[in-house]
């Protein structure tokens, strides 16, 4: 399946990092935390660790450092393990010096092979699918309000106004071990996949994002419009997005 894609990350001091690697079928967004320098370092370490393992495991030969889950597909195992390696990279660096303590990063990533996309995430950066005019979230928010929504204790949409909306319950580097949320979908022609940080989805509401994706504009223009909209609304965080269209 052919892909069109574009990614953009913007802020004067940016703790976000994005990855677009069509040769691996891999796309990722990381939102670092722990201060500007440490947040950027955490995001860079996570991207590097993730990319290394996905590239290394292309032929499925070699060592699986955290074991192999036979209930999951090979690519689901690759992505879940890649996120664990990214987590260990950040965790190990955070333990090297006191000033690195508390550094961490969100991760949301796609691994596309043929018509199948594998989606993995930790934290609150999101993956969305836009198909046939319908917009749905593929990732799971690792936040206090996200868990309240999953349990039916808070209405969907209300999390954008909740005082604890930015309080993460899981992130890469927050502990020695992490379990990623992983799922797979079969892609169709004209499907669009959006990866973004909370600097975008926490500011621009989903109906607006949906309308931009439905516009029919090229992927680069869609991403630029979304980021411009977030910044015009006073986005308090780094704003990053990747859009992939199946053609």
Buried (B, 14 or more C-beta within 10 A) or exposed (E): BEBEBBBBBBBEEBBBBBBBEEEBBBBBBBBBBBBBBBBBBBBBBBBBBBBBBBBBBEEEEEEEEBEEEEEBBEBBBBBBBBBBBBBBBBBEBBEEEEEBEBBBBBBBBBBBBEEBBBBBBBBBBBBBBBBEEEBEBBBBBBBBBBBBBEEEEBEEEEBBEBEEBBEBBBBBBBEEEBEBBBBBBEBEEEBBBBBBBBBBBBBBBBEBBBEBBBEEEEBBBBBBBBBEBBBEEEBEBBBBBBBBBBE
